[in-house]
């Protein structure tokens, strides 16, 4: 069973970090962080830090979102 962690930036729910075997997958629910949707991170804290930065600046330095393949 997966365990999810709500990710909020300035009291706005922007998505959830879902624990996987070794890392967490971010599932975005807010369009302002949609570029981060389905990305993997070492910890939920890393997801939160990145989401805050994206909400505040519109980008994350050195962030290369995964390609979505059919």
Secondary structure as UniProt FT lines:
FT   STRAND          4..9
FT   TURN            10..11
FT   STRAND          12..19
FT   STRAND          24..28
FT   HELIX           31..36
FT   TURN            37..38
FT   STRAND          39..41
FT   HELIX           44..57
FT   TURN            61..62
//
